Amino acid sequence: MSLLARFRRKKEDPEIARRAMLLRAGRLGEATVLGTDMDGDGNAMLSFSYSIGGVDYQAFQRLDAEQLLRPRDYLPGARVALRYDPRRPANSFVV
């Protein structure tokens, strides 16, 4: 390991940084679960829709370990809490 490599800052995972920003400064909303499916890597993917300011959005999200412990919360048609960026409402995730 080189000397400079020891002092370089470790790169933060962009998805973790995005979620942290939305938890800190995002607005709360409500989304409707459309369904869950498995992706090619075996991760559970959640599809959901929501409306902000009269505009409808549809998004997908990989469920984290904590969310996987609550599968009944993500049945199709369920209403779930959502965090979104008020400047860019398409930037969102289900809490």
C-alpha positions as CSV (number, residue, x, y, z in Angstrom):
1,M,0.0,0.0,0.0
2,S,1.4,3.4,-1.0
3,L,1.8,6.2,1.4
4,L,-0.8,8.4,-0.4
5,A,-3.3,5.5,-0.4
6,R,-3.3,5.6,3.4
7,F,-4.5,9.2,3.5
8,R,-7.1,9.1,0.8
9,R,-10.6,9.4,1.9
10,K,-12.7,6.3,1.4
11,K,-15.4,6.8,-1.2
12,E,-18.9,6.7,0.3
13,D,-21.5,4.5,-1.4
14,P,-23.7,7.0,-3.4
15,E,-26.9,5.1,-2.6
16,I,-26.2,5.4,1.2
17,A,-25.4,9.1,0.8
18,R,-28.6,9.7,-1.2
19,R,-30.7,8.0,1.4
20,A,-29.0,9.8,4.3
21,M,-29.7,13.2,2.5
22,L,-33.4,12.3,2.0
23,L,-33.8,11.2,5.6
24,R,-32.2,14.4,6.8
25,A,-33.8,17.0,4.4
26,G,-36.4,15.1,2.4
27,R,-40.1,15.7,2.7
28,L,-42.5,13.0,3.7
29,G,-45.1,11.6,1.4
30,E,-47.1,8.5,0.7
31,A,-46.7,5.9,-2.0
32,T,-48.7,3.0,-3.2
33,V,-46.9,-0.4,-3.6
34,L,-47.3,-1.8,-7.1
35,G,-45.5,-5.1,-6.4
36,T,-42.2,-6.8,-5.5
37,D,-40.0,-8.9,-7.7
38,M,-36.5,-10.4,-7.7
39,D,-33.8,-8.9,-9.9
40,G,-31.1,-10.8,-11.7
41,D,-28.8,-10.6,-8.6
42,G,-31.4,-12.1,-6.3
43,N,-32.3,-8.7,-4.6
44,A,-35.9,-8.0,-3.8
45,M,-37.1,-5.0,-5.9
46,L,-40.1,-2.9,-4.9
47,S,-42.1,-0.9,-7.4
48,F,-44.2,1.9,-6.2
49,S,-46.0,5.0,-7.5
50,Y,-46.7,8.4,-5.9
51,S,-48.0,11.8,-6.8
52,I,-46.3,15.1,-5.9
53,G,-47.8,18.5,-7.0
54,G,-50.2,16.8,-9.4
55,V,-47.4,14.9,-11.2
56,D,-47.4,11.1,-11.1
57,Y,-44.2,9.2,-10.5
58,Q,-43.3,5.5,-10.6
59,A,-40.1,4.2,-9.2
60,F,-38.2,1.0,-8.2
61,Q,-36.1,0.4,-5.1
62,R,-34.1,-2.5,-3.7
63,L,-35.4,-3.5,-0.3
64,D,-32.8,-3.4,2.5
65,A,-32.4,-5.9,5.2
66,E,-34.7,-4.1,7.6
67,Q,-37.4,-3.8,5.1
68,L,-37.1,-7.5,4.2
69,L,-38.1,-8.3,7.8
70,R,-41.5,-6.7,7.1
71,P,-42.8,-8.4,3.9
72,R,-46.5,-7.7,4.7
73,D,-45.8,-3.9,4.6
74,Y,-45.0,-4.2,0.9
75,L,-47.9,-6.1,-0.5
76,P,-49.5,-4.7,-3.7
77,G,-51.9,-1.9,-3.0
78,A,-50.4,-1.1,0.4
79,R,-49.8,2.6,1.3
80,V,-46.2,3.2,2.6
81,A,-44.2,6.2,3.8
82,L,-42.0,7.9,1.3
83,R,-39.2,10.4,1.5
84,Y,-38.5,12.7,-1.5
85,D,-36.4,15.7,-2.6
86,P,-38.7,18.7,-2.9
87,R,-36.4,20.2,-5.6
88,R,-36.4,16.9,-7.6
89,P,-39.4,14.8,-6.6
90,A,-38.3,11.9,-8.8
91,N,-35.5,11.4,-6.2
92,S,-37.3,9.3,-3.6
93,F,-37.3,6.1,-1.6
94,V,-39.7,4.2,0.6
95,V,-38.9,4.2,4.2
